[in-house]
């Protein structure tokens, strides 16, 4: 079985409309940078990233707030401008 040990994923400036499902495979991910994309929402599966402590949502266009974002924002150092 393959285990991934990626601690930082910079998916900034990629014009993603959604967060790729593959991101949840990185269990030890601590920092997820989604700066400057067109993501509409953050899926509940992001909660599987138990080591995540930084989520950068700056300049995410078309973002529809709600869902798991507000519950994890209390626990994470999130950036959402």
Backbone as numpy.savetxt, mean C-alpha at the origin, in Angstrom:
# Nx Ny Nz CAx CAy CAz Cx Cy Cz
9.21 -24.25 -0.97 8.37 -23.08 -0.97 9.26 -21.84 -0.97
8.93 -20.89 -1.81 9.67 -19.64 -1.90 9.13 -18.63 -0.91
10.00 -17.98 -0.19 9.59 -16.91 0.72 10.28 -15.64 0.27
9.53 -14.56 0.27 10.07 -13.28 -0.17 10.42 -12.42 1.03
11.58 -11.82 0.99 12.01 -10.93 2.07 12.27 -9.54 1.51
11.25 -8.93 1.01 11.34 -7.57 0.50 10.81 -6.65 1.59
11.57 -5.63 1.93 11.18 -4.74 3.01 10.59 -3.42 2.52
10.98 -2.98 1.32 10.48 -1.73 0.75 10.06 -1.98 -0.69
8.83 -1.56 -1.02 8.35 -1.67 -2.40 7.97 -0.28 -2.87
8.68 0.21 -3.87 8.41 1.53 -4.43 7.65 1.35 -5.74
6.35 1.54 -5.68 5.48 1.41 -6.85 5.03 2.78 -7.32
5.78 3.79 -6.98 5.44 5.17 -7.31 5.54 5.44 -8.81
4.70 6.37 -9.27 4.72 6.87 -10.65 4.59 5.76 -11.68
3.66 4.85 -11.47 3.45 3.74 -12.40 2.08 3.72 -13.06
1.24 4.69 -12.72 -0.12 4.77 -13.27 -0.97 3.54 -12.94
-0.71 2.94 -11.77 -1.52 1.81 -11.34 -2.93 2.29 -11.02
-3.93 1.55 -11.48 -5.32 1.83 -11.14 -5.72 1.10 -9.87
-4.95 0.09 -9.52 -5.18 -0.68 -8.30 -3.84 -1.23 -7.81
-3.80 -1.59 -6.56 -2.58 -2.17 -6.00 -2.47 -3.61 -6.49
-1.34 -3.98 -7.08 -1.18 -5.35 -7.58 -1.32 -6.38 -6.46
-2.03 -7.46 -6.76 -2.24 -8.52 -5.77 -0.92 -9.13 -5.28
0.09 -9.11 -6.12 1.37 -9.71 -5.78 2.02 -9.05 -4.57
1.64 -7.82 -4.28 2.22 -7.10 -3.14 1.98 -7.84 -1.84
0.85 -8.49 -1.70 0.53 -9.19 -0.45 1.39 -10.44 -0.23
2.17 -10.84 -1.22 3.07 -11.99 -1.07 4.31 -11.62 -0.26
4.57 -10.33 -0.12 5.75 -9.87 0.60 5.38 -9.64 2.06
5.34 -10.72 2.83 4.87 -10.69 4.22 5.68 -9.76 5.11
6.97 -9.57 4.80 7.83 -8.76 5.65 7.95 -7.33 5.17
7.11 -6.94 4.23 7.13 -5.58 3.68 6.85 -4.57 4.79
7.76 -3.62 4.94 7.61 -2.60 5.98 7.17 -1.26 5.41
7.56 -0.97 4.17 7.26 0.32 3.57 6.72 0.12 2.16
5.54 0.68 1.90 4.90 0.58 0.59 4.67 1.98 0.06
5.35 2.30 -1.03 5.27 3.63 -1.63 4.39 3.57 -2.88
3.27 4.26 -2.82 2.31 4.27 -3.94 2.12 5.68 -4.48
3.08 6.52 -4.24 3.06 7.93 -4.63 2.74 8.10 -6.12
1.85 9.03 -6.41 1.56 9.47 -7.78 1.07 8.35 -8.70
-0.03 7.70 -8.30 -0.70 6.69 -9.10 -2.17 7.07 -9.24
-2.96 6.23 -9.87 -4.40 6.50 -10.01 -5.23 5.44 -9.27
-4.72 5.01 -8.14 -5.38 3.97 -7.34 -6.68 4.51 -6.78
-7.75 3.74 -6.93 -9.06 4.18 -6.44 -9.32 3.80 -5.00
-8.80 2.67 -4.58 -8.97 2.25 -3.18 -7.86 1.28 -2.79
-7.78 1.08 -1.50 -6.80 0.13 -0.96 -7.58 -1.12 -0.55
-7.27 -2.27 -1.15 -8.03 -3.48 -0.86 -7.80 -3.98 0.57
-8.75 -4.72 1.07 -8.64 -5.30 2.41 -7.44 -6.23 2.54
-6.99 -6.80 1.44 -5.86 -7.73 1.48 -4.57 -7.05 1.93
-4.54 -5.73 1.91 -3.35 -5.02 2.38 -3.13 -5.28 3.87
-4.19 -5.67 4.55 -4.10 -6.01 5.96 -3.27 -7.25 6.23
-2.99 -8.03 5.19 -2.16 -9.22 5.33 -0.68 -8.86 5.54
-0.33 -7.62 5.24 1.04 -7.16 5.41 1.24 -6.72 6.85
1.47 -7.67 7.72 1.52 -7.40 9.14 2.74 -6.60 9.57
3.78 -6.55 8.77 4.97 -5.77 9.12 4.92 -4.36 8.56
3.91 -4.05 7.77 3.80 -2.74 7.14 3.65 -1.65 8.18
4.55 -0.65 8.11 4.47 0.46 9.05 4.51 1.82 8.37
4.59 1.84 7.05 4.61 3.10 6.30 3.90 2.89 4.97
2.88 3.69 4.71 2.11 3.61 3.48 2.03 5.01 2.90
2.63 5.21 1.73 2.68 6.52 1.10 1.62 6.61 0.01
0.59 7.41 0.25 -0.50 7.59 -0.70 -0.54 9.03 -1.23
0.58 9.73 -1.17 0.60 11.11 -1.66 0.30 11.16 -3.15
-0.45 12.16 -3.53 -0.79 12.41 -4.93 -1.38 11.19 -5.63
-2.19 10.44 -4.92 -2.91 9.32 -5.53 -4.22 9.89 -6.06
-4.32 9.98 -7.37 -5.48 10.57 -8.01 -6.64 9.58 -8.06
-7.85 10.12 -8.02 -9.08 9.32 -8.08 -9.26 8.42 -6.88
-8.63 8.74 -5.77 -8.70 7.91 -4.58 -10.06 8.06 -3.92
-10.72 6.94 -3.67 -11.98 6.91 -2.95 -11.68 6.43 -1.54
-11.77 7.33 -0.59 -11.43 6.97 0.78 -12.41 5.96 1.34
-12.01 5.33 2.40 -12.86 4.34 3.05 -12.17 3.00 3.15
-12.94 2.00 3.44 -12.39 0.65 3.55 -11.37 0.53 4.65
-10.37 -0.23 4.38 -9.36 -0.53 5.39 -8.40 0.63 5.64
-8.37 1.60 4.73 -7.41 2.69 4.85 -7.51 3.40 6.18
-8.71 3.77 6.61 -8.84 4.52 7.84 -8.49 3.70 9.07
-8.72 2.41 9.03 -8.36 1.59 10.19 -6.85 1.42 10.28
-6.15 1.31 9.15 -4.71 1.15 9.22 -3.99 2.48 9.38
-4.63 3.58 9.00 -3.99 4.88 9.15 -3.72 5.21 10.60
-4.52 4.70 11.49 -4.31 4.93 12.91 -3.04 4.24 13.40
-2.72 3.11 12.79 -1.59 2.31 13.24 -0.30 2.60 12.46
-0.43 3.06 11.23 0.72 3.28 10.38 1.07 4.75 10.31
2.28 5.02 9.91 2.66 6.38 9.56 2.30 6.55 8.10
1.08 6.95 7.84 0.62 7.08 6.45 0.76 8.50 5.96
1.05 8.61 4.71 1.10 9.92 4.08 0.03 9.96 3.01
-0.89 10.87 3.18 -1.97 11.03 2.21 -2.24 12.51 2.08
-1.82 13.09 0.97 -1.99 14.52 0.75 -2.86 14.71 -0.45
